[in-house]
């Protein structure tokens, strides 16, 4: 489709690359999430069926015989899992984004689908799986009390649920390969967790180990070996970053398997049958895998030699002869492979978005940015195609920029193919994603530096990143937009309300506007983590804490917003309720401040149906085009093809009012 320009002229005179259609970036992939069954007889993946992502299964020796095994009509299936006996594929699904996930199973032989947790307003958790007991799993269910998950043994063949242990007061459980519950975690007043041994489905009276707030997000048990003799931990106690620690269960002695001074040990690769760690990953700017087992190391080296970009092992057969591989080249769509270890045969099975092959996708660069008080943030920068002729990581002349802020905030941005970076760069913007303080993966000190700093030092970090980009010639001071979801949406609202002259405009997706009401309406199953919220955000039950939360809430400074704002919200969002968007829109309307509000009645915390995501991004594209001068594909019929409602402000975004009439 032809590009459309709006009022603000672009800063850069870089040659325009072909416009990549939104549907190619945000529509359904051709296939995704390739998995091999434990016995190696089947391959499974997610793929569209009548336009909705469903589970497909094929014989491993004849992929052409693949057929769909589920028939979801509205909401895409996001994850699927194989049972240990390879007789069943399982998936979880909620209703309209309410996050009350139920567990479904599909028998491979018959195709019969069964709802394995047949309850209302219940959120299932998988507590344990086993290589020894292949037809049963442990699940946590909060159908008795929405706050706590009781542990049940689920017989996958009969669907019988047997309650083993009540979850009252506990945040989680850990089981071994015999599906015996061995550990329970309970939050403590210090903001951390107490770890209790469990015997005969009863927790001991006294914890054998504990954490405080500073280690609560960087220390957790990582699983038992199959024989139950070793317990692995990701552990930051007595150090800053989380190390991989092996603990002898009988004696309690510990040994450090791996550690890194810059970043936490992030992931592990364990033997399918023994559970022994064979490799581990560290992610600072990029993900790096290191083998503990030499044989695994040889395979990893072979795969890295054959494939460009990030390489991930996504599933393995029980005999470890066959792996599924996910390869992310960043400047091309990710690809799935089947790898046979014995012969070193690497078979390409599919490209996730084949329509993007040959598209003008751009590199992503990892950079370090200093904060005003001496911290170092990792960040990721993408530039418009054609804007960096000499390849030095800076545009030849400044271009408009979108600061794209991650949610959480206890999460992180990562290196890799990112449809939002590619989309915005293709429209003419530099895109910068920053791991501000409070982001995870960089040790406990970096996380703790964000405590009680919502909208304060955490926001200063974002401003420092913008200043870095301006000083580096990447963008101009008056040509920066802020955009993000969840905490990123909050950061957008804070950016426009607290620093009203910094950003040219903002796009808030499911962001909280009032931290007091946010904490009052968190889902009941988050009760175990409430002390952490209070100690890291502010305690609404104390005068000082309540005052802090109000001070940091954009709602109370909405009258300071002077730049254009676009808000997207899911009506069923259990984390950031619709009221969070409603109330700031009302405050802005009362002051006659322009705001466009897009509401999706069948979405929750984010937009999971492709047609809804495409529609919102179509609106956002026109909004940013008017604000920053980038290119925009016309909205066309995208809004009408979605469930989008626009309660207010359609007239403030180019093309939206007309799109609603079509």
CORLINVEN-V704987 format. One record per pair of residues at least 4 apart in sequence whose ideal C-beta (glycine too) atoms are under 6 Angstrom apart, sorted by the first residue. I is the first residue (numbers start at 1). J is the second residue. If there is no record, write none. Layout:
# CORLINVEN-V704987
I,J ; I,J
This chain:
# CORLINVEN-V704987
1,633 ; 3,19 ; 3,631 ; 4,632 ; 4,634 ; 6,625 ; 6,626 ; 6,654 ; 7,626 ; 8,628 ; 8,629 ; 9,629 ; 10,428 ; 10,629 ; 11,398 ; 11,399 ; 11,400 ; 11,476 ; 11,479 ; 12,387 ; 12,397 ; 12,399 ; 14,384 ; 14,386 ; 14,387 ; 15,386 ; 17,360 ; 17,385 ; 17,386 ; 20,24 ; 20,359 ; 20,426 ; 22,26 ; 22,614 ; 22,617 ; 22,633 ; 23,27 ; 23,614 ; 24,355 ; 24,356 ; 25,419 ; 25,423 ; 26,613 ; 26,614 ; 26,617 ; 27,610 ; 28,48 ; 28,610 ; 29,352 ; 29,353 ; 30,350 ; 30,354 ; 31,45 ; 31,47 ; 31,350 ; 32,46 ; 32,352 ; 33,45 ; 33,46 ; 34,45 ; 34,324 ; 34,336 ; 35,44 ; 35,315 ; 35,324 ; 36,43 ; 36,315 ; 36,317 ; 36,322 ; 36,324 ; 37,41 ; 37,42 ; 37,82 ; 37,86 ; 38,82 ; 38,84 ; 38,86 ; 38,318 ; 39,86 ; 40,317 ; 40,322 ; 41,60 ; 42,57 ; 42,60 ; 43,58 ; 43,60 ; 44,57 ; 44,89 ; 45,56 ; 46,53 ; 46,77 ; 47,56 ; 48,53 ; 49,54 ; 49,68 ; 52,72 ; 52,76 ; 53,76 ; 53,77 ; 54,68 ; 54,70 ; 54,72 ; 54,77 ; 55,69 ; 55,70 ; 55,80 ; 55,89 ; 56,66 ; 56,68 ; 57,69 ; 58,63 ; 58,65 ; 58,66 ; 59,65 ; 69,106 ; 72,77 ; 77,91 ; 80,89 ; 80,91 ; 81,90 ; 82,89 ; 83,87 ; 83,88 ; 83,156 ; 84,134 ; 85,134 ; 85,135 ; 87,108 ; 88,105 ; 88,107 ; 88,156 ; 89,106 ; 90,105 ; 91,104 ; 92,101 ; 92,103 ; 94,98 ; 94,99 ; 94,100 ; 94,101 ; 96,572 ; 96,602 ; 97,570 ; 97,572 ; 97,603 ; 97,604 ; 98,572 ; 98,574 ; 98,604 ; 99,574 ; 100,121 ; 100,122 ; 100,123 ; 101,123 ; 101,124 ; 102,117 ; 103,116 ; 103,117 ; 103,124 ; 104,115 ; 105,114 ; 105,116 ; 106,113 ; 107,112 ; 114,159 ; 116,159 ; 117,124 ; 119,143 ; 122,141 ; 122,143 ; 123,142 ; 123,525 ; 124,139 ; 125,140 ; 125,149 ; 126,139 ; 127,138 ; 127,140 ; 127,151 ; 127,173 ; 127,175 ; 128,138 ; 128,175 ; 128,179 ; 129,137 ; 130,177 ; 130,179 ; 131,273 ; 132,177 ; 133,179 ; 135,156 ; 135,157 ; 136,153 ; 136,155 ; 137,154 ; 138,151 ; 138,175 ; 138,179 ; 139,152 ; 139,154 ; 140,149 ; 140,151 ; 141,150 ; 141,152 ; 142,146 ; 142,149 ; 142,525 ; 144,150 ; 146,524 ; 147,524 ; 147,527 ; 148,167 ; 148,168 ; 149,167 ; 150,163 ; 150,166 ; 150,167 ; 151,164 ; 151,165 ; 151,173 ; 151,181 ; 152,161 ; 152,163 ; 153,162 ; 153,164 ; 154,161 ; 155,160 ; 164,201 ; 165,181 ; 165,201 ; 169,186 ; 170,184 ; 170,186 ; 171,185 ; 171,187 ; 171,528 ; 172,185 ; 173,181 ; 173,184 ; 174,182 ; 174,183 ; 174,221 ; 175,179 ; 175,181 ; 176,180 ; 176,182 ; 176,224 ; 176,228 ; 177,226 ; 181,198 ; 181,201 ; 182,198 ; 183,198 ; 184,196 ; 184,198 ; 184,203 ; 185,193 ; 185,195 ; 186,194 ; 187,193 ; 187,528 ; 187,531 ; 188,192 ; 188,194 ; 190,212 ; 191,213 ; 191,216 ; 191,531 ; 191,532 ; 191,535 ; 192,211 ; 192,212 ; 192,213 ; 192,216 ; 193,211 ; 194,207 ; 194,210 ; 195,207 ; 195,209 ; 196,203 ; 196,204 ; 196,207 ; 197,204 ; 197,208 ; 198,203 ; 211,215 ; 211,216 ; 211,219 ; 213,535 ; 214,444 ; 214,448 ; 215,219 ; 215,236 ; 215,237 ; 215,444 ; 216,532 ; 217,410 ; 217,440 ; 217,447 ; 218,236 ; 218,242 ; 218,444 ; 219,235 ; 219,236 ; 219,237 ; 220,234 ; 221,233 ; 222,232 ; 222,233 ; 222,234 ; 223,232 ; 224,228 ; 224,231 ; 225,229 ; 225,230 ; 225,275 ; 225,276 ; 226,274 ; 226,275 ; 229,249 ; 230,246 ; 231,247 ; 231,249 ; 232,246 ; 233,245 ; 234,242 ; 234,265 ; 235,243 ; 235,245 ; 236,242 ; 236,444 ; 240,443 ; 240,444 ; 240,445 ; 241,260 ; 241,264 ; 241,443 ; 242,264 ; 242,265 ; 243,256 ; 243,259 ; 244,257 ; 244,258 ; 244,265 ; 244,280 ; 245,254 ; 245,256 ; 246,255 ; 246,257 ; 247,254 ; 248,253 ; 258,265 ; 258,280 ; 260,282 ; 262,284 ; 263,282 ; 263,283 ; 263,284 ; 263,441 ; 263,442 ; 264,441 ; 265,280 ; 266,281 ; 266,283 ; 267,281 ; 268,277 ; 268,280 ; 269,278 ; 269,279 ; 270,275 ; 270,277 ; 271,276 ; 271,278 ; 272,316 ; 272,318 ; 272,320 ; 277,292 ; 278,292 ; 278,293 ; 278,296 ; 279,289 ; 279,291 ; 279,292 ; 279,296 ; 280,290 ; 281,287 ; 281,289 ; 282,288 ; 283,287 ; 283,441 ; 285,366 ; 285,378 ; 286,415 ; 287,310 ; 289,300 ; 291,296 ; 291,297 ; 291,300 ; 303,307 ; 303,311 ; 304,311 ; 306,346 ; 307,311 ; 307,327 ; 308,329 ; 309,328 ; 309,329 ; 309,330 ; 310,328 ; 310,416 ; 311,327 ; 312,326 ; 313,323 ; 314,324 ; 314,326 ; 315,324 ; 316,320 ; 316,323 ; 317,321 ; 317,322 ; 321,341 ; 321,342 ; 322,340 ; 323,339 ; 325,337 ; 325,339 ; 326,336 ; 327,335 ; 328,334 ; 328,416 ; 328,417 ; 330,364 ; 330,417 ; 331,361 ; 331,363 ; 333,351 ; 333,352 ; 333,353 ; 333,356 ; 334,352 ; 334,417 ; 335,351 ; 336,349 ; 336,350 ; 337,346 ; 337,348 ; 338,347 ; 338,349 ; 339,346 ; 340,345 ; 360,385 ; 361,422 ; 362,382 ; 362,385 ; 362,425 ; 364,380 ; 364,382 ; 365,381 ; 365,393 ; 366,380 ; 366,415 ; 367,379 ; 367,381 ; 368,376 ; 369,377 ; 369,379 ; 369,465 ; 369,468 ; 370,376 ; 371,375 ; 371,461 ; 371,464 ; 372,464 ; 377,434 ; 377,435 ; 378,435 ; 379,434 ; 380,413 ; 380,433 ; 381,432 ; 382,421 ; 382,425 ; 382,431 ; 383,387 ; 383,388 ; 383,395 ; 383,430 ; 384,399 ; 384,425 ; 384,428 ; 387,395 ; 387,399 ; 388,395 ; 389,396 ; 394,473 ; 394,474 ; 395,399 ; 398,473 ; 398,475 ; 398,476 ; 399,430 ; 400,429 ; 400,479 ; 400,628 ; 401,429 ; 401,430 ; 401,469 ; 401,475 ; 401,480 ; 402,424 ; 402,429 ; 402,431 ; 402,481 ; 402,483 ; 403,432 ; 403,482 ; 404,431 ; 404,433 ; 404,483 ; 405,484 ; 405,488 ; 405,491 ; 406,411 ; 406,413 ; 406,488 ; 407,485 ; 407,486 ; 407,487 ; 407,488 ; 408,487 ; 409,438 ; 409,487 ; 410,440 ; 412,435 ; 412,439 ; 412,440 ; 412,441 ; 413,433 ; 413,435 ; 419,423 ; 421,425 ; 421,431 ; 424,429 ; 424,431 ; 425,431 ; 427,630 ; 427,631 ; 428,630 ; 428,631 ; 429,630 ; 430,474 ; 430,475 ; 432,469 ; 434,465 ; 435,439 ; 436,458 ; 436,461 ; 436,462 ; 437,446 ; 437,449 ; 437,450 ; 437,458 ; 437,461 ; 438,447 ; 438,450 ; 438,458 ; 442,446 ; 444,448 ; 450,458 ; 451,536 ; 453,457 ; 453,458 ; 454,458 ; 454,537 ; 454,552 ; 455,459 ; 455,494 ; 455,552 ; 459,494 ; 466,480 ; 469,474 ; 469,475 ; 470,475 ; 470,477 ; 475,479 ; 475,480 ; 479,628 ; 480,503 ; 481,504 ; 481,505 ; 481,624 ; 481,628 ; 482,492 ; 482,495 ; 482,503 ; 482,506 ; 483,507 ; 484,488 ; 484,489 ; 484,491 ; 484,492 ; 485,489 ; 485,509 ; 485,510 ; 485,606 ; 486,510 ; 489,508 ; 489,509 ; 489,510 ; 489,511 ; 490,511 ; 490,512 ; 491,495 ; 492,506 ; 492,508 ; 492,511 ; 493,497 ; 493,508 ; 493,511 ; 493,513 ; 493,554 ; 494,498 ; 494,554 ; 495,499 ; 495,503 ; 495,506 ; 496,506 ; 496,561 ; 496,563 ; 496,565 ; 497,554 ; 497,557 ; 497,560 ; 497,561 ; 500,560 ; 500,562 ; 504,627 ; 505,563 ; 505,564 ; 505,627 ; 506,565 ; 507,566 ; 507,620 ; 508,567 ; 509,568 ; 510,569 ; 510,573 ; 510,576 ; 510,605 ; 512,518 ; 512,576 ; 512,580 ; 513,554 ; 513,555 ; 513,580 ; 513,583 ; 513,584 ; 514,553 ; 514,555 ; 515,549 ; 515,552 ; 515,553 ; 516,540 ; 516,549 ; 519,540 ; 521,577 ; 522,526 ; 523,574 ; 532,536 ; 533,537 ; 534,539 ; 538,545 ; 538,548 ; 538,549 ; 539,545 ; 540,545 ; 540,546 ; 540,549 ; 550,556 ; 555,583 ; 555,584 ; 558,584 ; 558,587 ; 558,588 ; 559,591 ; 561,593 ; 564,627 ; 565,595 ; 566,596 ; 566,623 ; 567,581 ; 567,597 ; 568,598 ; 568,616 ; 569,578 ; 569,581 ; 569,599 ; 570,600 ; 570,603 ; 570,604 ; 571,578 ; 571,601 ; 572,604 ; 573,604 ; 573,605 ; 575,605 ; 576,580 ; 578,582 ; 579,583 ; 585,595 ; 585,597 ; 585,648 ; 588,593 ; 588,595 ; 594,652 ; 595,649 ; 596,649 ; 596,652 ; 596,653 ; 597,647 ; 597,648 ; 597,649 ; 598,616 ; 598,619 ; 598,644 ; 598,646 ; 599,645 ; 599,647 ; 600,612 ; 600,643 ; 600,644 ; 601,643 ; 602,643 ; 603,607 ; 603,612 ; 607,612 ; 607,613 ; 607,616 ; 610,614 ; 611,641 ; 611,642 ; 612,642 ; 614,638 ; 615,638 ; 615,639 ; 615,642 ; 615,644 ; 618,635 ; 618,638 ; 619,653 ; 619,656 ; 621,632 ; 622,632 ; 622,653 ; 622,654 ; 622,655 ; 623,653 ; 624,628 ; 624,630 ; 625,630 ; 625,632 ; 626,654 ; 635,639 ; 635,655 ; 635,659 ; 637,641 ; 639,644 ; 639,659 ; 640,662 ; 646,650 ; 650,656 ; 650,657 ; 650,660 ; 651,657 ; 655,659
